[in-house]
Structure formats: C-alpha cells, structure tokens
C-alpha cells in the first residue's frame, strides 16, 4: 500500500522545488501590507486630480485659474492651464525622484521592511501638512513630503514582493502593489465625488481622510517580516532560512536557500558601488529595459488621463460633479482590470499582455483624439453622445493600460536585476518613472492647450513605438527564478551581442555555482 505513495511524495517534493512552494497566509498578509504604500501613492494621485477641479480649492490657492474657468468664452483646451497648478501636482514626483537616491541606500543597507515603514511615515506627515495648509507654501511642502514617501515606497515594495513570492506566482503577487495603486485612485475619486459638495472645506476632507490608510500602513509595516534575500544578504542565515520556510509553507527549502546564499556571496564579492556596477556590460540589458519601460509608461499618456480625468471631462462640458463621477467610473474599471491581471499574468506572460494592451491603447487614443478634433471646438461643449463615447474609450484605454503597462512597469525591473544591484536598479527605475511622471504632470495641460485634440494622437504614435520596443527587445520573464534572469540576455538575439563573450564566461561560472546548489 505504501509503495505507490513514494513516487508521489518525490513528485510533490520536486514540484515544490520547481515552483518555490505554495501560497501561504504569511505571503498574502505580507504582500497586502507591503503594497499598502501603493494605495497611498494611488490615493494621492487621485485626490490631487479631483481637488484641482474643485472651486473651493481653486479659490483658496489658485484664484486666477478659477477666474479663467468661470469665463464662458475661455478656450476649452486652455482654461485649466496654469504653471502653479501644474507645479502643485508635479512637485510630488520631482521630490520622489530625488528621494530614490536615499531610498535605494536604505533598501540595501537597512532592508526592505524599514524602507516601507519610512515611506508610511512620510506619507502621514505630508497628508497632515496638506490637510492643514493655510497657504501655497504649506501646500507645496506637503506635496514634496508626499513625493519622498512615494520614492521610498515605490522603491522598496516591488522588491519586497518579488523576493517574497515563489517564482510561479511572482507576477501575480508583485501586481498586488499596482492593484493597491488603482484601488487608491478609485477610493480617491469616490471621496472627491462626495466632498465636492462640502463647500469651502471639502478639499481638506479629501486629503485628510488619507491619514487613515497612512496610519494603517505604518502599523502593518511594523509587523512585516524581512525578506529571506535581505536577511541572507545581511548575514542572518539562520533567520533567513526560517523565514523562507515560513513563507513557502514547507521545511523543504534547502535548494532555494542555498541558491540565495550563493547569490548573496557573489553579490558580496562585487567590489564597486552598486550604481557603478549598473554600467557593467552584463547589466546593460536590464538597465536599458527598466529605463525605457518607465519612459514609455508615462509617455503613453496614462497619468495625464488619470491626474486630470475630472478636469478633462469637465473641459468636454460634463460639469464639475459629472466629471468627478465619470472619473470614479474610470477608477473602477482600472481596479477590475488589475484584478484580472493578477489572475492571468503568470499564465500568459508579460510580453503578450504588453503587446495586446498596446494595441488596445492605440485604438482608444486615436478614437478619443478624433472625436475631440471633430466635436470639441475652442468654445462650447462636446455633444452628449460624443462625450459618452469619449468616456467609454477612456475606460477602454484605462483597462488596457491596467493589464499591460500599468502592472509590468515595476514588475519587470524588480525581477530582472541581479541581487548585487537590485536596489540600485529599482531605484533607477523609480527615479525615471517619477521624473517622466513629473514631466507629464507639468506639461500635460500646456500640451492640451497648445496641441488641443492632437495631443491624444501624439500619445497614440508613442504607443506604436513602445510596442515595437517590447516585441523586439524584451524577453519573457514568466516563471524564471529571480536570480536566474541573466540567462535571458544570453539567449536573446540582440542583448547577447551587447553583453559580449567575456560576460558569457562570467555568467557560466555563476550559473555553475547556482546549479550546484
């Protein structure tokens, strides 16, 4: 009777080794807590876009914008264009960019958990300052502190999630961060739709409610366990193996543990600073891909749409309240599409989702630009039927972005950099993302004013370029171990020429050591 169970047990053991364990309650809880800083990031994106169309907020801080908005003859495409209003939104992102220099250091030196905790504290401080702001200086300072929180959170959380997840589920669990971003945007839009009727202090309530998730994030961060990779990297081998067994739900983790130890030892032998090592030939492929994915993600026009969805829809004549409600609709479809991505990303892979999503985004931008070009003049309103179609196409665009570029933007960099430069590489990715987010937030209203409907056709053209980049230069990372990504570059038609033969020999030695584990 017992004989048949032996092969079964061996097969189960082999499957666990291959897949890296199953989903445990510790992984689920840790992923949700770590990704809570993503909720705070999304919440502040959504809130800032919504309050920018509230009369009470504009009157208090940007009266000239309010006056332009109230003029019936004002140009539809230009009535919200104001450098100070754009600076209010974009200051968060330039501060986040600068803070990633510090956050990449804390992620490597202190660990992933402390960096996530720091992010929560910064978010709390920034939210409190903005909610109590009495002048533009306080408002801007609060946004800068929020930006620092986003720099620390967006740096550490994706790394934490990728290192905690078993290889076969890494994509889905990493996307929990992006899911939290989309939920934060949705909740912010729903809150704005309510607080817009609270007259002079509605905008303070919108920002102030953010204190609740910030406090919860801080409390949850205190209870997180550090990742096995980070513990091993800091010499805590016993604790690292213990945590690895807990997150995998099995004591049979010797193979994975030894692989992590060897990867850590190889990383420790690296002589130069992580940022110097980023420029080594073997690290050029993940560096270039990480940078260009962030650039293209922002140039696709998504944050321009999400930041200013209420403003954009009001420009089309939907009115203040209707615009906020429509933005809540786009937030809902964003969340639903991201949930779907968690279920399919490790089945279909990263590259197919990016290509299909790019095609859908291209069509949506062309339709939006064409409808606005035909129906929306400098003055007057877009006809109701065409406004409905535009809102529908915005939803189609948001859905496509959510399951493709929105989720893959931080997933792919977090799973392709080797351990010795993972924090630095993720820091570069976050910095580039925030820099181009800053550029788009600062420039979109001016672009809308200058190019009018053609700005959406510009985004469509960029989407074609970035889809071609994915097709030719980005290899599939589905299912590979996080420390085995170097094999991808050796097998790729282009990147193997970039890294060269010397790197091949170096990687063969590394792979041999890892294989022995």
Secondary structure by P-SEA (a helix, b strand, c coil): ccccaaaaaaaaaaaaaaacccccaaaaaaaaaaaaaaaaaaaaaaaaaaacccaaaaaaccaaaaaaaaccccccccccccaaaaaaaaaaaaaaaaaaaaaaaaaaaccaaaaaaaaaaaaaaaaaaaaacccaaaaaaaaaaaaaaaaaaaacaaaaaaaaccccaaaaaaaaaaaaaaaaaaaaaaaaaacccccccaaaaaaaaaaaaaaaaaaaaaaccccaaaaaaacaaaaaaaaaaaaaccccaaaaaaaaaaaaaaaaacccccccccccccaaaaaaaaaaaaaaaaacaaaaaaacaaaaaaaacccaaaaaaaaaaaaaaaaaaaaaaaacccccccaaaaaaaaaaaaaaaaaaaaaaaccccccccccaaaaaaaaaaaaaaaaaaaacccccaaaaaacccccccaaaaaaaaaaaaaaaaaaaaacaaaaaaacccaaaaaaaaaaaaaaaaaacccccccccccccaaaaaaacccccccccaaaaaaaaaaaaaaaac
